[in-house]
């Protein structure tokens, strides 16, 4: 269809059909992209959660070790 103004109802219907087809294609592409991004976000969330757990375990272990050393060293030295 050319860039001229539609002359009759059939040309208007054709323009509407072409335009609607493009919009549907854009939405399909958007939904596909959204699924990919959602998947990547879920993977990232899982990795960050695992890292947070490791950091909490290390911090907890360091706190326990520090408290034990802080209690035992003065008794050993004195």
PEGI-V31188 format. One record per backbone hydrogen bond with DSSP energy under -1.0 kcal/mol. NH is the residue of the N-H (numbers start at 1). CO is the residue of the C=O. Records with the same first field share a line. If there is no record, write none. Layout:
BEGIN
NH = CO + CO
END
This chain:
BEGIN
12 = 8
13 = 9
14 = 10
15 = 11
16 = 12
17 = 13
18 = 14
19 = 15
20 = 16
21 = 17
22 = 18
23 = 19
24 = 20
25 = 21
26 = 22
27 = 23
28 = 24
29 = 25
30 = 26
31 = 27
32 = 28
33 = 29
34 = 30
35 = 31
36 = 32
37 = 33
38 = 34
39 = 35
40 = 36
41 = 37
42 = 38
43 = 39
44 = 40
45 = 41
46 = 42
47 = 43
48 = 44
49 = 45
50 = 46
51 = 47
52 = 48
53 = 49
54 = 50
55 = 51
56 = 52
57 = 53
58 = 54
59 = 55
60 = 56
61 = 57
62 = 58
63 = 59
64 = 60
65 = 61
66 = 62
67 = 63
68 = 64
69 = 65
70 = 66
71 = 67
72 = 68
73 = 69
76 = 72
77 = 73
78 = 74
END
